[in-house]
Amino acid sequence: MIGLSSYAGVMESLTNAAEEQQPSSPLTNSWSIKQESSKNQKTKGVGGFVLVHAGAGYHSESKAKEYKHVCKRACQRAVDQLKAGALAVEAVAAALVELEDSPFTNAGMGSNLNLLGEIECDASIMDGKSLHYGAVGAISGIKNPVLVAKRLLSEAQKGKLSAGRIPPCFLVGRGAHDWAVSHGIPPCPSEKMFSLSAYKRNKRKMELAEKMDTGDQTKKRRQSSENVSTMFSVETLTIIGPPPPADFEVENGSACLDTVGAVVVDLEGNVAAAVSSGGLAMKHSGRVGQAAHYGCGCWAENACNMNPYSTAVSTSGCGEHLIRTMLARECSAAMQSEDAHQALLEAMQNKFISSPFLASEDRVLGGVIVLRCCRCVEAQPSQNIQGILVEFLWSHTTESMCVGYMSAQDSKAKTHISRLPPGTVPGQSLAIEGGVCRLINVVE
């Protein structure tokens, strides 16, 4: 059952303009040829496009403003980088840092707590130009895990280590933390990583779980809550607030899966993707979600002779569902079809909701943001206009998904909280929306 299918209404004027200027033939495989021929040409102006998400899960109306605000800030950070001439991989990391620094998102400073009352984060980043990837899993004591993932990617691009050793692309736990510190990324004391928002989420979930469990499980959860309590003052701990609202179980149940991510294309047509997460609340210590797994959390791949489109994908949702379906890579592959909207619709339906790998699941929870682009070059009487046609979409099976997007030609970012229509069942229905924009530059 498909809950909602809306496309091209988000940026209608840009869509119409793009359609008028598209090449008459289908978007042909001219990308690599045009890139090669433009190496010695000078491009006038700077540009690029960014699409971010603050998670697929449940976003209450009371916090909608905060979620949208952090998405706007993340878009602006990425665009600032693009305007300064940074490549896509730099811009996407900048967007993720902003998302990780927000106490309202389940990443970095706002991360969920595990059963021991500790923060363990996952993150990954992929560069579509080099196809290199870097990731960290279950890392503690680092404020911005995406920066460690990015440093792993950068170090791998330098080539082999001494004695012919292959540089790592994925590190976990204490080893990831020590590697980060040894490469100049400062550690962050645990007490500074905890946010009041995350503490309240954790405490309420534990109280809810205690109503259902007895014995050793309850004892462990109480110990976890006590461990977290020591991080806050007595005054803070007494401000628990009124009884939970009617939608408490929805907001704090399995639908609260707000991993963050971003996808970017720069002026040269390079794409990059990144994702970061604090994982599920009350997860087992050492658990690593999709945000760190190759092909599951994010994917980015520049166009080549085999693929006419460059694609970038970032996912969110139940990590175990996303890992078992490798959804990021599946969506990227689907984007090589002519109709992006239909391709994503079919990928979410056939490769995720109805996936044979998830046949035993009653509800399949997740979401994606997708970007695909192709270069178009058109001659004008006095100059050459070099454009990049960008199609961007988001889709989710969760109750909602918060997104933001912005091009370097925009004065401010646009944000949107996409929701399943009333009456549809999360995990069994999906929503899909998106738009088109065109990045234009003058080649001298």
N, C-alpha and C positions, 0 to 999 in steps of 0.2 A: 504494500500500500504506500503510495507516495502522497505525502501531506501537502506539499507546496512546490510549485515550479514557476519561478519568476525570474526573468532574465532581461537584461538590457534596459530596464526601467531606471536603474540606479544612476546611470550617466547617459541619459537619452540623447542629449545634444551631441555629446562626444561620439556616441555610437553612429548617429546619422552622418556626422562629418567623416568618420572613418570609412563608412560604407561607400560614400561618394568618391573617396580617393583610393580605394583598394585597387590593386592591379586587376585587369579584366579577367585574367586567367586565375585559377586557384592559387593560393599562396605557395608559389613554387620554391624549389630548393635552390634559392639564389643567395642564401645567407652567407655561406662560406666564401662564395665567389666575391660578393660585395665586400665582405670583411677584408679579403686579401687585397682587392684592388684599392681599398681606401686606406691602406696602411701609410701611404705617402701623402695622403690628403689631410688638410687641416679642417677640424670641425669647429664651427663658430657656435658658442653657447655651451651651456651645461644642462643636463637633465637626467631623468630617470623616474622610476615609479616604485612605490612601496605599498604593500598590503599587509596588515598585521591582524592578529587575533588575540583576544584576551581569554580565549578558551571556549570549548564546546561543553556545555553543562547546563547549569541553571543560573540565571542572572536576575535577581530580584529587582522589581521596579524601584525599590528604595535605594539601591546601589547603582542604578543605571548610569547616573551622572558620573560617578567615580570611574566606572569601567570605561565609559566613553572618553573621559578626560585623559586617562592613562594611554589609551589608544592614540589620541591626538598627539600627545607628547612623544610617543614612540615614532609616529610617522614624521613628526617634525625633526626629530633627531636624525633619522635616516636621510631625510631630504637635505638637511644641513650638510651632511657628509657628501652626498651626491653633488651638491652645488659647489663644494670645495674640491671637486674632482676625484673623490674616492671611488674605488671600484665597488661592485655590488656586495662582495663579501664583507667589506668594511662597514658599509651602510647597514646591512642586515644585523651585524653584531651590535651596532650602536642602538638600533631599535630594540633589540633583546635586552640590553643593559637597562634601558628605561623601563621595560616591562618587569624585569627582575627586581628593580628598586622599589616598586609599588607594594604597599602592604595589602592591597586588595586582590592581587593575583597570586596564584599558587605556583610561585617560582621565586628563587632568590630569597629576598627579605620577607616575603609573605608566605613562605612554603608551609605545607602541612607538616604535622609531626608524626613520627612513627610510633610503634607500640611502646618504645622506650622513652618517648618524649623528646626525641632527637630529630634534627633536620638532616635529611639526606637528599641531595638534588641530582637530577639527571639533565643533561643538555647535549645537543649536537649541532653541527653546522656543516654545510656542504657548499662547495664552490663549483658552479657549473662550468667555469672556464677550464680549470685544471682537473676537475672531477675528484679532487681530494676531499676528505671528510675527517672531522675530528669530533670526539665525544668523550664525555665523562659520565660515570654512573655511581650512584650512592655516595656522592662526595659531600663532605661536611667541612665547615669552617672556611668556606670561600664565598664571598658576597655575590659574585657574578660568575656562576659556573660556565656560562657561554664564553667567557674570555679564556677559560682554560681550554675549552674545546677548540676555540679559534687558534690558540697558540699551538696546540697539537697539530692542527691543519698546517699552520705556517711552518713549523719545524719539519714536518714530513715533506713539504715542498722543497726543502733544502737538499734532500737526498739522503743517502745512507750514512749511518753513524760510523764511529771507529770500528775497525775489525770487520767491516762489511755488514754490520747489524742493520736490520730494517727498523726505522723509527716507529714508535707506537702511534696508533690512530685512536685507540679507545682504552682509557684507564678507569679503574674503579676504586672506591673506598679510600683507605689511607694512602695507597700508592699514588692515586690521582692527586690528593692533597699535597703530598710531599713533592711530587713532580712540579705542581703549580708554583709552590713556594720557591723551589730551586730555580725556576725560570722567571722570577721577579714579580709574581702575582701575590700581593700581600694577603696573609690569612686574616680572617675576621673572627674575633672571639664569639663563642656560642651565644653568650648573653646578648650580644648586639644583633644576632641573626633573628631572634624571636620577635614577632610583632604581636600586638595585643589582639589584632583581628584573627591571626592564626591560632593564638592561645584559646580564644573564645570558641572558635570552630572545634578545636580539639577537645576541649573540656565538655562541650555539649554533646559531641558524638560519643564520648566515653560514658557520660551519664545515661544516654539513650541505650548504649550497649549493655550497661550494667542492669538495666531493667529486663534484659533478655538472657543474660548469662549469670552463672553462679560459679562458686568454687575458684579454682586456680586462675581461670581467665579473668574473673573480676579482680582478683588480687593483683595480677600483672597490670591491668589497666589502671588501678588505683595508684600503683607504684609509679607508672608513667606520668599520671597527672601530678603526683607529688614532685617528681623530678622537674616538671615544667614550672610548677608553682614557685620553686626557689628562684626562678629567673625574674620574678616580678615582685614589686613591693606589696605589703599587706593592703595598702589603700587600693591598689589596682585589683587585687584579688577579690575585694568585697564588691566591686562594681560589676556584678554578673548581669544585672538588669532584670527586667520583668520576665515572666514566663515566656517560653518560646512561642512565636506566632503560629497561626494555623498552618502555614506552609513550611514549617520548620523541617519536617521530615523530607520534603522535596528538596529544600535548599541545602540541607546538610546530609542527605542520603547519597545513594549511588550516582545521582545526577550531577553532583558537584565535582566536576572533573576539569577544572579550569587551568589546564596547561596553556602556555603562551607560545606564540611563534610569529614569524614574519617571512615574507618572500620579497625579493627586490630584483629589478632590472636596471642596469646603469645605462649611460648614454652610448656606450660601445656595444650594447646588446648582451652583455654578460649577465647571467642570473645567479642568484644565491638564495639559500633557504636556511632557516635556523629554528630551533625549538628548545624550550626549557621548561622544567617542571619540578615541583616539590613532591610529586607522587601522590598516591591515594592517602587520605587521612587514615591513621591507625594501621599503616602497612607494616609488614614484617621488616625488621632491620636487615639491610642488605638487598632488599628488593630493587630491581632496576626495571623501569618502565620503558615504553616505546620511545620516549624522548631521546634516549641514548642509542637505540638500536638502529643499525644500518638498514636503510630502506623502509623503516617503520615510522620514525619521527619526522624526518624531512628528506627531501630529494631535490637536486638541482642539476640540470644538464643543458649545456649550450647546444644549439642546433649543429648538425654535422651532415655529412653526405647521406647518412641513413635516416636522419630525422629532420624534417623541414622546420620544426618549431623548437625554440628554447622553452624549457618548462621548469617551474619551481613549485614545490609543494611543502606545506607544513601541516601537521596533524594535531589533533587533540582528542581526548576522550579516555575511555578505559584502555589502559596500556596493554593489558593482556589480549584484548580483542584486536588492537592495532598491530601488535607483534605477530599474531597468528595469521594475519591477512597481508602483512607487509603493505599496508594501504598507501603509504606515500609513493612508493615505487610503482604500484599498480595504477594510481591516478596519473602519474607522470607519463607512463606508457600509453594510457588511454587518450591523453591530450594530443597525440599525433594524428588523431582522426580529424576529418574536415570540420565537423560540428562539435565545438568544444562543450557546449551546454549538454547536448545529447550524450556525448562521450562520458562526461562526469556523472550524469544521471545513471547511466548504465553501469559504470564502475561502482558507484555507491550501492546500487541495488544488487548487482550480481556478484561483485567481489567482496562486499562487506555484509550487508543485511542478510543476503541469501547465500553467503559463502559456505561451502561444505565444511570448512575448517571451524565454523562456529555453529554447526547444526544443532548442538546441544544447548545453545544459549537461548533463553526466552527473549532477551532484549539485547540488541547489539548497539552499543553506545559509542559514538565518535563523530568527529567533524574534520573538515579539511579546508584550507584556503589554497587556491591554485592560481598560478599565473602562467600564461604562455604568450610568446611573442614571436614576431617575424619581421625582418627588415624589408622595407620597401623604398626604392629610390625612384624619384620622378624628376624629369627635367623641366625647368621653367625657362622662359626666354632669357633671363639674366643670371640665373643661378641654378645650382643643383640642390634640390630639397631632399634630404635623407631622413626618412621617418621610420619609427618602430611602432608597429601596431601591437597593442597590448590588450589581451583579453584576460579578465580576472574574475574569479568565481569563488564562492564559498558554499559549502553544503554540510549539513549535520543531521544526525538522527536523534540528538539530545533535544531537550526542551528549548534551548536557545544557544546562540553563539554571538559573541560581540566582536565586531570587526571595525577596522579603520583603514582608510586608503588616501593616498595623496601623490600627485606628481610634482616634479620640481617646478612646473609651470603654475601650480596652484598657490594661492595665498594662504590657505589653511586646509587642514585635513577634514575629511568627511567621516562620520562614524554611524554605525547602525547596529542595533541588536536584532538579529534575525530570530524569529520564533516559529515553532510549529503551530499550525492552525488549531484552534480549540477543538477538542474531541478526538484528535489524533493521538496515537500511542507512541511515546518516546521509545526508541529502540526497534520500532517496527515501521516507522514512517520516516520520511526525510524531506528536508527543505533544500532548495537550491536557488541561489540568486547570483547576480554578477553584473558586469558592465564591460565597456570597451573604452580605451583612450588611445590617443595617438601622440607619440613623442616626435617632435620635428626639430631638425637641425639643418643649418646651412653648411654645405661642404664647399670650401674654397679651392 
